[in-house]
Amino acid sequence: MKTEIEAKFPVPDVAAVQARLAARGGRLAVPWELETNILWDFPGRSLGRKHQLLRLRQAGGVALLTFKEPTQGEDVRLKTMAEVQTSVGDAATMACIFQKLGLVPVWRYEKFRSVWHLALPQGQAAVCLDIVPCGQFVEIEAPPEAVHGAAVALGLVWGNDTAATYRDLHQRWLRDQGLPDDTPMVFLPEQVRFWAEQLGIAWDKAYGSHTI
C-alpha cells in the first residue's frame, strides 16, 4: 500500500497551466482522456463512514480498482491517503462481483484528465489537469516539498488550494445551482462532444470503451 500525498487547486483554465508545464520542461505522461468512475459501498455506507473509498475507474481502455483510506501526513495542508490499486480485466465483470458481494454503486463521476510529470529540485511531481462538470482543477501528487515546489513553479496560489474531494466540491456546486444533491457528476453528451473536440480526443474514444 502506497501513500498518496496531494494538493488540489481550482483554476480558471487548465490550458494556461498546461502551457506553464511545457515551458518548465514538463513531460506529458497521459494524454487527455475521459474517465468514468464509480464509488462502491455497502448499503449502510460502512466504508464512507470510515472515510474509506472503493473505486472502479475506466479510462483509456483500462480499468482500475482502487481502495483508499486516510492516514496521518506530515503537512496538514496536504491530503494524505493510503492507497492500493490494481488493474482489472473487465470493469463490467468487476461491478457484477461487487453486486454479488452486497456492494452498491453510491456515486458516479466523470472527468477529462491529462497527467504530466515535472522534475524539480525537490523531487518528481505528477501534475493532473482535470476538467469536471463543476470546474477545472490542478492536482499535484508528490512528496510534500515537491508539491510546494510544483505549485510555485506553476503559479498556483497557496490559500486557493483545497483538500475537498470532487464529491464535496460537486455537492457545493449543486447547492449553488439549486440542483438535487443526488445528481451525479457526469457530462451531458453535448459537453463530452465539446470537450473532446477542444482537447483533440476522438468522440468514439471518449465514450466508446466505457462499460460501467
N, C-alpha and C positions, 0 to 999 in steps of 0.2 A: 504494500500500500504506500503510495507516494503522498507527499504533502503539496497541495496546491495553494500558492500564495498569489493574490491578485488584487488589483485595484481597477475600478470601473469609472470612466469619465463620460458624461454626456457631452456631445459636441454638435454644433450646428450642421457640419458637413464632413463626413469621413473622407471625402476626396481630398480635402486640404491636408489631413493627417497622412494620407497615403502619399501625397507629394513630398511631405517632410521626411517620411520614411525612406523614400527613394533617394532624396538629396543627402540623407545621413548614411547612405550605404546599406540600407536595409535589404534583406533578401526575401523575395516572395516565396513562401513555403507552400501555401494552399491558395489557389486562385479562388475567385468569388464562386460560391455555390449556395444553393438553398438548403438549409437544414430543416428537417421535421423532427421534433422532439415530443415525446410523451412521458410524463411522470406517472409512476405507478405507486400504489399504496394499498394497504388493507382497508376494508370498509370502515373500520374505526379510526383510520388515519394514524395508526400507531407509529409509522415512520415519520410522518410530518410533525407529530407532537415532540419527537426527539430531534427535530431539525435534520433528519436524515433524508437522503434523496436517492431514489432509484429511477434511472432514466434510460429510455431506449431511443436512440437517435439514428436517423438516416441522413446521409449527406454524401454526395459524390459517388453513389453506388455502393457505399459501405455502411454497414450497420454496427453501431457501438452500444454496448451495455455498460453503464456507469453507476457505481454506488459512491455516495459522498456522505461524510458526517463531520461536524465541527471539531476542530482541535485547537489547542492554545497556540497562538502565534506570538512572536517577539514584539511585533509592531501592531498595536491595537487599531491603527488606522487602516490596516490591510485585512482583507477577508482571507482566512486560512481554513482550509478544509483537507481532511484526509480523503484520498480518492483511490479507488481501484477500478480499472477499466479494461475491457477486452472486446475484441471484435466478435460478432456472431454471424453465422452463415446466412440466416434468413430472419428478417425483422418480424414478419407476419407469424412465423412459427414460434419465435420467442414470445410474442404477445399472447399466442394461444397457450403456451406453457404457463405464463403468468396467470392467465384466467383460470386455468385448471388448479393452480395453487391458491386461488382465492383472492388474488390481487385484482384491483380495478384501475382503469386509467382515470387519473384525477385532474390532469391538466395537459393541454396540447399547446405547443407554441412553435412558431417558425421564425427563422431569421436568415437573412443573407449575411454570409461571413467570408472574409478572407483573412489569412494568417501570414504575418511577416515575422522574420527573425532579425533582431537588431543586436549587433555586437557592441558592447560598451566596456569601458574600463572596469566597471563594477561587475561585469558578467554578461551572460546571454539573456535576452528578454524575448519572449513570444508576445507579439502585439496583434490582437484580434480586432479587426474593423467589423462592426456589426450594424446592420440596418434591420430594425424591427418595426412592427406596426405603430409603436408608441414613441419612436425616436431613433436617433443614431448615437452609437456609443463606441468607445475605445476601451478594450480590456487589456491590461498588461499583466502577464504572468511571468514571475521571475523571483529570485531571492530578493528580500526587502530592499537592499541597497541598489539593485539593478532596476527594481520597479521605480524607485525615486529617480534614478538616473535617466531612465527612458521617458518618464513623464516630463522632466525638464527639457530633454533633447527634442521632444515633440511639441513643446509649447503648451502642455496641459497644466492646468492650474490646480494645485492642492487647495482644497476647500470646495472645489466643484466636484470632487470625487464622491463616490457613494459605495457603500457596502451592501446596498439593497440588491436583491435578486431581480431578475427580469419579471418574475411573477409579481413581486411587490411593486415594481415600477409600473407594470401594466395595470394593476389594481388602482393605483393612484390616478393614472391617465383615464381609466374608465369612469372613475368618480368625477373627474374634471369634465369629462364629455357627457356625463349624465347617462351612461350606458350600464347595462346589467353587469353585476360583479362576476357572473359566471361566463362571460364572453371569452372564448379562447383567444390567445394572441396569435392569430393567423392572418395572412394576407388574403384579400379578395383576389379572384383570378385576374382582374384587370391590373391590380397592383403588382402581382407576380410578373405579368407581361411587361409592365412599365419598367420595373427594376431589372428584369432580365435583359431588356434592351439597353438600359443605361449602363449596365455592368458587363455587357458583352457575353451573356450566357444564352445558349440556345434554349428556346422555350421547352422543347421536349426534355432537355437535360435538367431544367429547373424543376419539373414536376414528374417526368415520366417514370423514374425509377423508385418513387416513393410508394411503399405498400402498407404503411402503418398510418 
